[in-house]
Amino acid sequence: MKLGIGTYTYMWSIGFPGAKPSRPMTALGLLNKARELGVRVVQYGPNLPLDRLPEYEMQEIFNKAKEWEIELEVGTRGLEADHLRRSIALARRMGATLLRTVPEGLAGKPPLLTDLANYLQVILPELSATGVRLALENGRIPAQRLSEVLDSLENPTLVGVTLDTANSLAIPEGWEYVTRILARHTMCLHIKDFIVHRAWHMMGFTVEGRPAGKGQLNIPWLLYTLQAARVSPNAILELWPPQQKTMEETVALEQAWVAESIAYLRRYI
């Protein structure tokens, strides 16, 4: 297991519709951050897609990652076969052996479970030929059903999950339950700490991000459970910092949380 960062470690710093910093973090800037922090993996997601970069910038990222001994991982959305083939080709070009995807795709709806196995079965030959593994991020698909689909595949070693510790709250499923179900399928780990607390009127809950080690996520138990399942995925820090009064203050908080979280995670990884 290696510790890393990704584009969802720095959502505010990179920016998104409705929240644009004055100097957005670039793809090369993210790689430089990894070097500064001393982590060994960088995962690029669809909020900063590599395939939209100029050719020279893609090549520079590949060269710098190789020089600095930083492993690259590629992320996308969707399960459409031609799209995944292009993403697999991009992963190979960047020297990445893992492609993470969100099954919901751009429409935001999970595929029917009867269709999910078909989507995955179609792409298996491409994965086998290239040596790239496909990791589906949990979220809108119940953990038990996702596990059953993966078990049904002809070659389950090529397809697994990116285990995110907060996403399944939206279904809702608790992170410990999801971890127990999906641990043996885990090819990538997104460590995202959070806290759930009641509203002052006691009618409802609020979920807020926290630096790693400062929320309700039992990180030692999480890592032990994966170890017991005999998997050793790369661990990518992700964060949900709350918005502050200004964009500058929000970005500064995010940057501080990254440093604090990496320092904490080094105790275990």
N, C-alpha and C positions, 0 to 999 in steps of 0.2 A: 504494500500500500504506500502510495506517495501522496504528499499534500500538494494541493494546487489551488489556483484561482481561475475565475472565468468571467465572461462578460456579464453574468448576473451577480457577480460579486460587486460590480460597480455600475449598477443601473442608473443611479443619479448622475454619476460622473460621465457616463457615456451619453445619457439623455434618451428621451423617448417623447412621442407626441404629447404636448402639453407641459413638458418639462425639459427645457434645453439650456444646458450650462453655457456660459460665454465661451469657454474653451473645452469642447467635448474631448474626452479621452479617445484616442485612436487605437486601432488594432496593434500597431507597433508600441504605442504607449502602454498597453496592457502587458505586452511581453516584457517591457522594461520594468514594470511594477513587479512582475514575477521574479525578475533577477534581483531587484532591490530587496524583496522580501525573503529571497533565498528558497523559494518553492520550486518544485521540479515539473509541474504540469500547468498548462494553460488550456482551457476549454473555450472555444469560440462558439457562441450561439447565434441565433437568428436576429438578435438585437444589434449585432455588429458582424454581419455575414462576410466571410472571407471572399466569397465568389463575386462580390460587388466591388472589390478593391482593384485598383490598377495593377497591371501585370508586374511592374517593378516592385510594388509594395508587397505583393504576395511572395515574390521571390526573396525579398529582404527579410520578411518574417521567417520564412523557411530557413534561410541561411543563418540568421541570428539564433533561432531556436536550436539549430544543430551545433553552432559554436558554443552556446551557453549551456548545452545539454539539458534543454527544457523539452519535455514531451508535449506534443500538440494533440488535442482532441477537437473534433468538429461536431457542431450541433445544428439541427434544423428542425422543421415542423412538418408533420404529415407523413403519409405512408404510400402515396401514389408511386407506382413502380418506376416510371421514368425519372421522377424527381429524386427518388432514392438512388437510382443508378448514377445520376449526376453528382449527388452528394458523396457517394462511395468513391467516385473518381476523384473528387476534390480531396477527400480524406487520404487517398493513396498518394496524391501529388504532394500533400503536406506532410507525408510520413506518419499520418495518424492511423492507428489500428482500431480506434473506437469512433463510431458515429452515434451520437445521441439524438433521438427525435422525440417530439411530443405527438402522440397519436392523434390528438384532436385536430391538428392541421389549422389552416387559416380560418376556417369557418367556426372554430371553437367548439365543435361537437365531436364527441368520441365516435369512432366507427362502431357499427353493430358488431357484437362479439362473433357472430357467424361469419362476418366479413373479415374480421381481424386476422384469423388464422390464414385465410386465403391471401390477404395482402402479404403476410410474412412468408408464406410458402413460396410465393412467386419470386421473392427476392433472394431466397436461400442460395441458388446457384451462383449469383453474383457475389454474395458474401463468401462463399466457399472458394471461389476462384481468386479473390483478392486478399483474403485473410483479414478483412475488416469485420469487426463485430458490431451488431446493431443493438443499441440499448434504449428501450422504450421507457420514457419517464412516467412514473405513476402520477395519478391525479384524478381524472374523471372516470377511470375504469376500476371497479372494485378489485381489491388485491387478490382475493381468492379466484375470481373469474380470470384475471390476467395470468395468474399462475397456471391455471388449467389450460389456457390457450398455449402457453409456452411449452407445457409438458406434451402437448399434442403434436408438436412439430417434429419433422423427421430428423433434424439435426439441432437440438436445443442448445448446443454449445456455441452456436453462431448468433443467437438472439437471446437477449436477457432484458434486464431493467436498469434504468438509472433511478436509484432509490432516493427520492427526495423526502426529507423528514417533515415537511409541512404541507405539501400539496394536497394530500389526501384528506385534510381537514375539510375540504370543500364538499366531500361526498355526503356525509362526513364519516371518516374512519380515523381512528387514533394511530399515532405514529408507531407505538410499540406493536400493536396488532399488525400493521402493514409490514413492519420490519420482520416480524416472526414469519409471515407468509412469504415474503419476497426475498428474504436473505439469500437463499441458495441460488436465486436467479440474478443476483446483483453483479453487474459489470462496472458500475460507476456509482459513487455515493455523493449526493449533494447534502452537505451539512448546513442546515438552516435552522438556527435556534430561534425560539419565539416564546411568548408568554400569552396565556389566555386568562383574562380576568373579567369579572362581572361588571356590567354597567352600574352606575351609582344607584339606579332605581331597581336593580336586581332583575330586570326583565331583558335578558340577553347578555351576550358576551362580546368582547373585543379581542382580536388576535393582533399582536404587535411583534415585530422583530426585535431581537436582542443580539448583542455580540455573542459569539460562541462561548459557552460556559456561564452565561449570565441569564439564561432563560430556563424553561422547563424541560429541555432536551437533556436526557441522561446520556451524555456522549460516551463515557466509559462503557456503559451497558450496550450501547449501539455498536461500538467497535468490537466488543467481546462477542456479541451475537453473530456478527458477520464472520469473525474468526472461527467460531464454533461451527458455522455453516461451510467452512473451508473455502471461503472466497477472500480475495484480497484486492478489492477495487481501488482505484485512485479516489481520493477524497477531495472534492472541490468545495471550497467555502462559498456559500451564498448568503446574502444578507437582505433584510427588509428594514432599512433604517426609516424612521418616520420623517415626514417632511417638516422642515423648520421654517422660520419666518422668511428667510431668503434662500435662493438657490445656492449661494456661496456657503451659507451656514449648513445647508443640507449636505452638500458635497464634502465639506470639512468633517461633518459627523461620520459620514460613510467612510472616509479615509481613516479616521481614528478607529472606527469599529474594525476595519480590516486588520490594522496593526495589532489591536488588542486580541482579536480572534485568532490570528495566526500564532501569536505568542502563546495563547492558551492551548491550541491544538498541538503544538510542538511537544507538549508533555506526553502525548499519546501516539503521535505519528512521526 
